[in-house]
Amino acid sequence: MHAVRHWLSFIVGLIIFALGLLPLIGKSDLIPFYDTVPIIVLAFIVAFGGLYIIVDSIFEMIFHTQTGIITMIVGLVVAAVGTVVVLSEHGILAFKIPFLHAVIFYVLFILEGLFLMIAMFVMD
């Protein structure tokens, strides 16, 4: 039986996965979806999702060391990207990452969502 944190990880992962998948499907004209979310909001979601993945990876490392380490690395990279974008948008950092567009954030959402959903089964 899965604990509450397992289901919470799966539900959060499913929501973040959907937040990344729906706009990408909308760009392919399969379903109408308007891309009006500001980049700063996407960066906040990516940064907090990365932190959530880092916390989940600690639980994963207890039972499956290799999977936990991979998840930790993905969480650190994703959290760093989101944090750099947030800090540069507020003028705290003097540089910006030039290639980051909304589509990159949607792909990061899908990646975060997949790792959080996988965490439900690995944390046992």
Protein Blocks (a to p, Z undefined) as FASTA:
>chain_A
ZZfklmmmmmmmmmmmmmmmmmmmmmnomagcddfbcfklmmmmmmmmmmmmmmmmmmmm
mmmmmlmmmmmmmmmmmmmmmmmmmmmmnomambdcfklcfklmmmmmmmmmmmmmmmmm
mmZZ
